[in-house]
Amino acid sequence: MSRADRIALAFAALIAAGTAVRFLVPGGSSVAAPVPDIEAEAPPPALPPLDQLGVVTEHDLFSPARAAGSSSQSQLGGATLVGIVFSGGRQAALLRLADGTPKTLSPGAAFAGWTLVSLDKNRATLRRDGATTTLSLNRTHP
């Protein structure tokens, strides 16, 4: 028997021994662990009220170079979109007003005569008197 054959045989023996130990050791079988019941788990912790998320609106998220488009900003009194929250069925646009004050808008809420009509992961769409404007999150990274 050549040296390569002996190495291959030794390797096969190790694999066989490992497989045997796996079935002999309690809990070592290949039977899948039961899947936990997701509905039985506790619900996720509640978010704090949106008006208490000032720390989120005090700093631009994701990139310091991020800013909303100037035309939309001027229509909304200089407000900048700094974040969008989707959590537990709740949605909100996080704005920073021109004076630095944070403002939170949920769909259907009005601000400066504009009503927030929709949110997606990068935009807040507002409508007033049939006109529509969009505030975007301008990110330098995807």
C-alpha positions as CSV (number, residue, x, y, z in Angstrom):
1,M,0.0,0.0,0.0
2,S,1.4,3.4,-1.0
3,R,1.8,6.3,1.3
4,A,-1.0,8.2,-0.4
5,D,-3.3,5.2,0.0
6,R,-2.5,5.1,3.8
7,I,-3.2,8.8,4.2
8,A,-6.5,8.5,2.3
9,L,-7.5,5.5,4.4
10,A,-6.6,7.3,7.7
11,F,-8.6,10.4,6.6
12,A,-11.6,8.1,5.7
13,A,-11.3,6.5,9.2
14,L,-11.4,9.9,10.9
15,I,-14.5,10.9,9.0
16,A,-16.2,7.6,9.9
17,A,-15.2,8.0,13.5
18,G,-16.5,11.5,13.6
19,T,-19.8,10.4,12.1
20,A,-20.2,7.6,14.6
21,V,-19.5,9.9,17.6
22,R,-22.1,12.3,16.3
23,F,-24.8,9.6,16.6
24,L,-23.5,8.2,19.9
25,V,-23.2,11.4,21.8
26,P,-26.6,12.6,23.3
27,G,-27.8,15.6,21.3
28,G,-25.3,14.8,18.5
29,S,-27.8,13.3,16.1
30,S,-28.6,15.0,12.8
31,V,-32.3,15.5,13.8
32,A,-33.2,19.1,13.3
33,A,-33.9,21.2,16.4
34,P,-37.5,22.3,16.8
35,V,-38.3,25.6,15.2
36,P,-39.4,28.1,17.8
37,D,-43.0,29.4,17.5
38,I,-42.5,33.0,16.4
39,E,-46.0,34.0,17.5
40,A,-45.3,32.8,21.0
41,E,-42.3,35.0,21.4
42,A,-42.6,38.4,23.1
43,P,-43.3,41.3,20.9
44,P,-40.4,43.6,20.1
45,P,-39.9,46.4,22.7
46,A,-42.0,49.5,22.1
47,L,-40.3,52.5,20.5
48,P,-40.2,55.7,22.5
49,P,-42.6,58.4,21.4
50,L,-41.4,59.9,18.1
51,D,-41.1,63.3,19.7
52,Q,-38.4,61.9,22.0
53,L,-36.2,60.8,19.1
54,G,-34.4,64.2,19.0
55,V,-31.0,62.6,19.0
56,V,-31.9,61.1,15.6
57,T,-32.8,64.5,14.1
58,E,-29.9,66.4,15.7
59,H,-27.4,64.7,13.4
60,D,-27.8,63.7,9.8
61,L,-28.0,60.0,9.4
62,F,-25.7,57.8,7.2
63,S,-23.6,60.7,5.8
64,P,-22.6,64.2,6.9
65,A,-22.9,65.3,3.3
66,R,-26.6,64.3,3.1
67,A,-29.1,67.2,2.5
68,A,-32.5,67.6,1.0
69,G,-33.1,69.4,-2.3
70,S,-33.1,73.2,-2.1
71,S,-36.4,73.7,-3.9
72,S,-38.3,71.4,-1.5
73,Q,-36.5,73.0,1.4
74,S,-37.6,76.5,0.5
75,Q,-41.2,75.3,0.0
76,L,-41.1,73.9,3.5
77,G,-39.5,76.8,5.3
78,G,-36.0,75.3,5.1
79,A,-36.9,72.0,6.7
80,T,-34.5,69.1,5.9
81,L,-35.4,65.4,5.8
82,V,-32.9,63.7,8.1
83,G,-34.5,60.3,8.6
84,I,-37.4,58.0,8.0
85,V,-38.7,55.5,10.5
86,F,-40.6,52.3,9.8
87,S,-41.3,50.3,12.9
88,G,-44.1,48.1,14.1
89,G,-46.6,49.5,11.6
90,R,-45.6,53.0,12.5
91,Q,-44.1,55.4,9.9
92,A,-42.6,58.8,10.4
93,A,-40.5,61.4,8.6
94,L,-37.9,63.0,10.8
95,L,-37.3,66.7,9.8
96,R,-34.9,69.3,11.0
97,L,-36.4,72.8,10.7
98,A,-34.3,75.8,9.6
99,D,-33.7,76.8,13.2
100,G,-32.5,73.3,14.1
101,T,-35.6,72.2,15.9
102,P,-36.6,68.5,15.2
103,K,-40.1,67.8,13.8
104,T,-41.7,64.4,13.3
105,L,-44.5,63.9,10.8
106,S,-46.6,60.8,10.4
107,P,-48.6,60.1,7.1
108,G,-51.6,62.4,7.1
109,A,-50.0,65.0,9.3
110,A,-49.7,68.6,8.1
111,F,-46.7,70.9,8.2
112,A,-46.4,74.4,6.7
113,G,-49.6,73.8,4.8
114,W,-48.3,70.5,3.3
115,T,-49.7,67.1,4.2
116,L,-47.4,64.1,4.3
117,V,-49.0,61.6,1.9
118,S,-46.4,58.8,1.6
119,L,-43.0,57.6,2.8
120,D,-40.5,55.1,1.3
121,K,-37.0,54.3,2.4
122,N,-35.5,57.4,0.7
123,R,-38.3,59.9,0.3
124,A,-41.2,61.7,1.9
125,T,-43.9,63.0,-0.4
126,L,-46.1,65.9,0.6
127,R,-49.1,67.5,-1.1
128,R,-50.7,70.9,-0.9
129,D,-53.6,72.2,-3.1
130,G,-52.9,69.6,-5.7
131,A,-49.2,70.3,-5.9
132,T,-46.7,67.6,-4.8
133,T,-43.2,67.9,-3.5
134,T,-40.7,65.4,-2.4
135,L,-38.0,65.5,0.3
136,S,-35.2,63.0,-0.4
137,L,-32.5,61.5,1.8
138,N,-29.3,62.2,-0.2
139,R,-26.9,59.5,0.8
140,T,-23.4,59.2,-0.4
141,H,-23.5,55.4,0.4
142,P,-26.1,52.9,-0.7
